[in-house]
Amino acid sequence: MRRKPRVLFLCTHNAARSQMAEALLRQLARDRFEVASAGLEPTAVHPLTRQVLSEAGIDVSGLHAKGVNEFLGKASVQYAIVVCSEKEWQCPRLFPFAVGNLRWPFEDPLQVSGTDPERLVAFRRVRDAIEAQLRTWLEQRSVSS
């Protein structure tokens, strides 16, 4: 049986953007891919990440921060997608041995200051931008398949 392609989303802390991308792709693509996310310096999934994903109807119970070492040399990766900005010095640049390395820079909602409602708006904006990018990518994949 042919294995599903693995998509690995990479970021610095694996607390917001990469977690959103992982959860959203899992929901949008169902069983087309094996999906994971990881960070160079994993911390914990941010509570607002959980909140905005829950608002979108996504089960967040299994989300947890992971380090890239869980995947380096241990899992084949078809697509490694970096979701942080090149301006962030700790941001991964690529994932060695991935068949394809993509860069989709999104605003870091963790860096938004202000009141909780203002921060929540930023997390929703990033969630929606990631979802739009994923939908476009999935459409392109279905056309080329």
C-alpha positions as CSV (number, residue, x, y, z in Angstrom):
1,M,0.0,0.0,0.0
2,R,1.3,3.4,-0.9
3,R,2.0,5.8,2.0
4,K,0.4,9.1,2.2
5,P,2.7,12.1,1.6
6,R,3.8,13.8,4.9
7,V,3.5,17.5,5.2
8,L,5.5,19.1,8.0
9,F,4.8,22.7,9.0
10,L,7.8,24.4,10.6
11,C,8.1,27.5,12.8
12,T,10.2,28.7,15.7
13,H,8.1,27.7,18.8
14,N,5.4,25.4,17.3
15,A,2.9,27.4,19.4
16,A,0.6,29.2,16.9
17,R,1.1,29.4,13.1
18,S,2.5,25.9,12.6
19,Q,-0.1,24.4,14.9
20,M,-2.9,26.2,13.0
21,A,-1.5,25.0,9.7
22,E,-1.3,21.4,11.0
23,A,-4.8,21.4,12.4
24,L,-6.4,23.2,9.4
25,L,-4.7,20.9,6.8
26,R,-5.8,17.8,8.7
27,Q,-9.4,19.1,8.6
28,L,-9.4,20.4,5.0
29,A,-7.5,17.4,3.3
30,R,-9.0,14.7,5.6
31,D,-6.9,11.6,4.9
32,R,-4.9,12.8,1.9
33,F,-1.8,13.6,3.9
34,E,0.0,12.7,7.1
35,V,0.3,16.1,8.8
36,A,2.6,17.3,11.5
37,S,4.2,20.4,12.8
38,A,7.4,21.2,14.7
39,G,9.5,24.0,16.0
40,L,13.2,24.7,16.5
41,E,12.5,25.9,20.0
42,P,9.2,24.3,20.9
43,T,7.3,25.8,23.8
44,A,3.6,25.0,24.3
45,V,0.5,25.5,22.1
46,H,-0.8,29.0,22.9
47,P,-4.3,29.2,24.5
48,L,-5.4,31.7,21.8
49,T,-4.3,29.2,19.1
50,R,-6.6,26.6,20.7
51,Q,-9.4,29.1,21.0
52,V,-9.4,30.2,17.3
53,L,-9.1,26.6,16.1
54,S,-12.0,25.6,18.3
55,E,-14.0,28.4,16.9
56,A,-13.4,26.9,13.5
57,G,-14.8,23.6,14.7
58,I,-11.5,21.8,15.0
59,D,-10.7,19.4,17.8
60,V,-7.6,20.7,19.6
61,S,-7.3,18.0,22.2
62,G,-4.4,16.3,20.5
63,L,-2.3,19.4,19.8
64,H,1.1,19.6,21.5
65,A,4.3,21.4,20.7
66,K,7.0,19.2,19.0
67,G,10.6,19.8,18.1
68,V,12.1,19.2,14.7
69,N,14.3,16.4,16.2
70,E,11.2,14.2,16.4
71,F,11.3,14.2,12.6
72,L,15.0,14.6,11.5
73,G,16.2,11.4,10.1
74,K,13.1,9.5,11.5
75,A,10.3,10.4,9.0
76,S,10.2,11.0,5.3
77,V,8.8,14.4,4.5
78,Q,7.3,15.2,1.1
79,Y,6.5,18.9,1.8
80,A,8.2,21.0,4.5
81,I,6.4,24.3,4.8
82,V,8.0,27.1,6.8
83,V,5.3,29.4,8.1
84,C,7.4,32.1,9.8
85,S,9.0,35.2,8.3
86,E,12.6,35.2,7.1
87,K,13.1,38.3,9.3
88,E,12.7,36.1,12.4
89,W,16.3,35.0,13.0
90,Q,15.3,31.8,14.8
91,C,13.0,30.7,12.0
92,P,13.9,27.5,10.2
93,R,15.1,28.0,6.6
94,L,14.4,24.5,5.3
95,F,14.0,20.9,6.3
96,P,16.8,18.7,5.1
97,F,15.8,15.8,2.9
98,A,12.3,17.0,2.3
99,V,11.3,16.5,-1.3
100,G,9.9,20.1,-1.4
101,N,10.6,23.0,0.8
102,L,8.1,25.8,0.7
103,R,8.0,29.2,2.5
104,W,4.6,30.7,3.5
105,P,5.4,33.6,5.8
106,F,2.6,34.6,8.1
107,E,2.4,37.3,10.8
108,D,3.4,36.0,14.2
109,P,0.3,36.5,16.4
110,L,2.4,35.9,19.5
111,Q,4.1,39.2,18.8
112,V,0.9,41.3,18.7
113,S,0.5,43.3,21.8
114,G,-2.6,44.9,23.2
115,T,-5.7,43.8,24.9
116,D,-6.9,40.2,24.8
117,P,-9.6,41.1,22.3
118,E,-7.0,42.8,20.1
119,R,-4.7,39.8,20.3
120,L,-7.7,37.4,19.5
121,V,-8.3,39.4,16.3
122,A,-4.7,38.9,15.3
123,F,-4.9,35.1,15.9
124,R,-8.1,34.9,13.9
125,R,-6.5,36.9,11.0
126,V,-3.6,34.5,10.9
127,R,-5.8,31.5,11.1
128,D,-7.9,32.8,8.2
129,A,-4.8,33.6,6.1
130,I,-3.4,30.1,6.7
131,E,-6.7,28.5,5.7
132,A,-6.8,30.6,2.5
133,Q,-3.3,29.6,1.6
134,L,-4.0,25.9,2.3
135,R,-7.2,25.9,0.2
136,T,-5.2,27.4,-2.7
137,W,-2.4,24.9,-2.3
138,L,-4.9,22.0,-2.2
139,E,-6.7,23.2,-5.3
140,Q,-3.3,23.4,-7.1
141,R,-2.4,19.9,-6.0
142,S,-5.7,18.5,-7.2
143,V,-5.3,20.1,-10.6
144,S,-1.7,18.8,-11.0
145,S,-2.5,15.2,-9.8
